[in-house]
């Protein structure tokens, strides 16, 4: 209790000390409320800024991921295209080989027993007869 009484007493003044100027005090509760409101606004603004930066960072990462995925898909399609072009060239070469007249003649002679004609034979169709004659071009 002695401390509480000593704390309430004004401090002793010395002769060479200038007199204290007492200013009227603002309402402490209003100043405290304003300071608290300003602090709350600053905290809210900081929180909003942090959230915005986090959203932007996540968006950037997601965009980079999407670009990498599309790049991989494009590379896979290019590889598939090259394979199909090579297969198409192989098939075109095989069509050319199978359609050659030399091969067709060889198959006709060796497997089908056909012989080349010594001279061409022309068939003539007479109107109204309905039959073809085997003459040598009348």
Secondary structure, DSSP 8 states (H G I E B T S, - for coil): -HHHHHHHS-----TTS----------HHHHHHHHHHHHHHHHHHHHHHHHHHHHHHHHHHHHHHHHHHHHHHHHHHHHHHHHHHHHHHHHHHHHHHHT-HHHHHHHHHHTS-----SS----EE-TTT--EE--S--
